[in-house]
Amino acid sequence: MAEFDAAYLDEQLRGLGHSPVPVWVLDPDHMRIRWVNAPGLVMWRADSREELFARDFNVGLDTMRTRLFAAVETVREGRTLWDEWTLYPRGVPTQLKLHFAPIALGDGRIGVLHHVFPRDEGPDPNQLRGIQALTVTAVIVALVEFGGRIVMKNPAAIAAFGRLADDWPAWFVARGEAEAMLAAAAAGETVRREHLVATASGQRLHGVEVRPLRDAVTGEMMALVHQTDETARHGAEVEAARHQRLAEELDRTLTLVDRQRREILGLSAPLLDIDAHTLAVPLIGAFDGERAAELEARVLDAIGERRVTVVLLDLTGTVAGDRDSAERLLRLVRAIRLLGARAILTGIGPALATALAGIGFDAHDTPFARSLAAGLELARAR
């Protein structure tokens, strides 16, 4: 690509140097002014052409970038346009009627030729602020004929759907949803919905409000559209609902597990009624803290409710044999005696016998037998 040639513009625009209105050429690729006449220097409050050419107009452009680049694309297509802008030379707000036209820069690129016409009267301050808010807001705003043609859209709409997207129902994944909202607005209603739309970055969920409004230019009734991106909020709500369902499922699962655990504990130490006042409790498996506490609660409740006088604790099927298991067993025996019942131990294995002896178990206070059958005979004998 050829280098930029300032002399080329000087030659092409020699006649505009004597124009009484400000004129300049913008290089949109570098956001620099490449040529300016004397009134343009005054308008930009520049000390010299060189000082103005050195300014970087990328600075502070973020809020107006979409609007400016849409105008630049129009110019690059060979068209011209008028627009009203507020420029800030040296920080001083200046309201202008600005003309955009294409011009060759001499290096194969197209620049923008600006003619400026200051307005005789400035706009109402509130109106000016409203226009500024409309151009920089992230909310999509459009004015739409009831047939669907867009007559105005703000930069947020251009950024989301493209500069040439002038058929409003075409923004929607389901065109009929937009047409139904326009029909409601044509009937004098204000409607609010959430719909999927097809933006330049993919499908999004938008909150859409459509209300009837009289067009300030033609006087015809149209639809004023506001759209906000609700994708993140909706996604958060869906995720929260999913977590709630998972929490409820987990709670139901834990409840089921706890019920099954209690059933298993009951099966590992069932309470068998031998007669009206005798209870046999065969212990199966380990005798850990949880099982001991659960068994103690059931046995003591049974003694009180059924008026049990003898409890046979059959240890034939238990694998308990450590000191902790022996202490838990001794605690259960003592609790049984405190309620006025007798405890008889049957089927004590060698390991458990050693553990009981190690903690000072007194066989005189608690009778024992080799088997459950022998324990039953002992219970009947007494």
DASULFEN-V366840 format. One record per backbone hydrogen bond with DSSP energy under -1.0 kcal/mol. CO is the residue of the C=O (numbers start at 1). NH is the residue of the N-H. E is the energy in kcal/mol with one decimal. If there is no record, write none. Layout:
BEGIN
((CO	NH	E) (CO	NH	E))
END
This chain:
BEGIN
((5	9	-1.1) (6	10	-2.1) (7	11	-2.1) (8	12	-2.3) (9	13	-2.6) (15	18	-1.3) (16	19	-1.5) (22	116	-2.3) (23	37	-2.0) (24	114	-3.1) (25	34	-2.7) (26	112	-2.3) (27	31	-1.7) (27	32	-1.2) (31	57	-2.4) (32	27	-3.3) (35	25	-2.4) (37	41	-1.8) (38	42	-1.9) (39	43	-2.6) (40	44	-2.5) (41	46	-2.4) (42	45	-1.1) (48	52	-2.0) (49	53	-2.8) (50	54	-1.3) (52	55	-1.2) (56	59	-1.1) (58	61	-1.8) (61	64	-1.6) (61	65	-1.2) (64	68	-2.5) (65	69	-2.8) (66	70	-1.7) (67	71	-1.6) (68	72	-2.4) (69	73	-2.3) (70	74	-1.5) (71	75	-2.0) (72	76	-2.6) (74	79	-1.7) (75	78	-2.4) (81	100	-3.0) (83	98	-3.4) (85	96	-2.9) (87	94	-2.9) (88	91	-2.0) (89	92	-2.1) (94	87	-2.5) (95	119	-1.1) (96	85	-2.0) (97	117	-2.3) (98	83	-2.2) (99	115	-1.4) (100	81	-1.7) (101	113	-3.7) (103	111	-3.5) (109	105	-2.4) (111	103	-1.6) (112	26	-2.8) (113	101	-1.1) (114	24	-1.7) (115	99	-2.7) (117	97	-1.9) (124	128	-2.7) (125	129	-2.5) (126	130	-2.1) (127	131	-2.3) (128	132	-2.3) (129	133	-2.6) (130	134	-2.1) (131	135	-1.8) (132	136	-1.4) (133	137	-1.8) (140	227	-2.4) (141	154	-2.3) (142	225	-3.2) (143	151	-2.9) (143	152	-1.3) (144	223	-3.2) (145	148	-2.5) (148	168	-2.5) (149	145	-3.1) (152	143	-2.7) (154	158	-1.8) (155	159	-2.8) (156	160	-1.6) (157	161	-2.7) (158	162	-2.5) (160	200	-3.2) (164	166	-1.9) (166	150	-3.0) (167	170	-1.2) (168	171	-2.2) (169	172	-1.4) (171	198	-3.2) (174	177	-1.6) (175	179	-2.0) (176	180	-2.1) (177	181	-1.5) (178	182	-2.3) (179	183	-2.1) (180	184	-1.8) (181	185	-2.2) (182	186	-2.5) (183	187	-1.1) (184	189	-2.5) (185	188	-1.9) (191	210	-2.5) (193	208	-3.4) (195	206	-2.8) (196	173	-2.1) (197	204	-2.1) (199	202	-1.6) (202	199	-1.8) (204	197	-2.8) (205	230	-2.7) (206	195	-2.2) (207	228	-2.2) (208	193	-2.5) (209	226	-2.4) (210	191	-2.4) (211	224	-3.3) (213	222	-3.3) (215	219	-1.8) (220	215	-3.5) (222	213	-2.6) (223	144	-3.0) (224	211	-2.0) (225	142	-1.9) (226	209	-2.8) (227	140	-2.5) (228	207	-3.0) (230	234	-2.9) (231	235	-2.7) (232	236	-2.5) (233	237	-2.4) (234	238	-2.7) (235	239	-2.5) (236	240	-2.6) (237	241	-2.5) (238	242	-2.3) (239	243	-2.5) (240	244	-2.2) (241	245	-2.5) (242	246	-2.6) (243	247	-2.6) (244	248	-2.4) (245	249	-2.7) (246	250	-2.7) (247	251	-2.5) (248	252	-2.4) (249	253	-2.5) (250	254	-2.9) (251	255	-2.3) (252	256	-2.3) (253	257	-2.9) (254	258	-2.7) (255	259	-2.3) (256	260	-2.7) (257	261	-2.8) (258	262	-2.3) (259	263	-2.2) (260	264	-2.8) (261	265	-2.7) (262	266	-2.3) (263	267	-2.2) (264	268	-2.0) (268	284	-2.3) (272	280	-3.2) (277	309	-2.6) (277	310	-1.9) (278	274	-2.3) (278	275	-1.2) (279	312	-3.2) (280	272	-3.2) (281	314	-1.6) (285	319	-1.8) (288	292	-2.6) (289	293	-2.4) (290	294	-2.3) (291	295	-2.6) (292	296	-2.6) (293	297	-2.0) (294	298	-1.9) (295	299	-2.9) (296	300	-2.5) (297	301	-1.9) (298	302	-2.2) (299	303	-2.2) (300	304	-1.9) (301	305	-2.7) (302	306	-2.8) (309	342	-3.1) (310	279	-2.8) (311	344	-2.6) (312	281	-3.4) (313	346	-2.3) (314	283	-3.0) (317	285	-2.3) (322	326	-2.0) (323	327	-2.3) (324	328	-2.1) (325	329	-2.3) (326	330	-2.4) (327	331	-2.2) (328	332	-2.0) (329	333	-2.3) (330	334	-2.3) (331	335	-2.2) (332	336	-2.2) (333	337	-2.1) (334	338	-2.1) (336	341	-1.9) (337	340	-1.9) (342	311	-3.0) (344	313	-2.8) (345	369	-2.3) (346	315	-3.5) (349	353	-2.4) (350	354	-2.3) (351	355	-2.1) (352	356	-2.7) (353	357	-2.3) (354	358	-1.9) (356	361	-2.3) (357	360	-1.3) (362	366	-1.0) (367	345	-2.2) (369	347	-1.2) (371	375	-2.2) (372	376	-2.2) (373	377	-1.9) (374	378	-2.2) (375	379	-2.3) (376	380	-2.3) (377	381	-2.3) (378	382	-1.1))
END
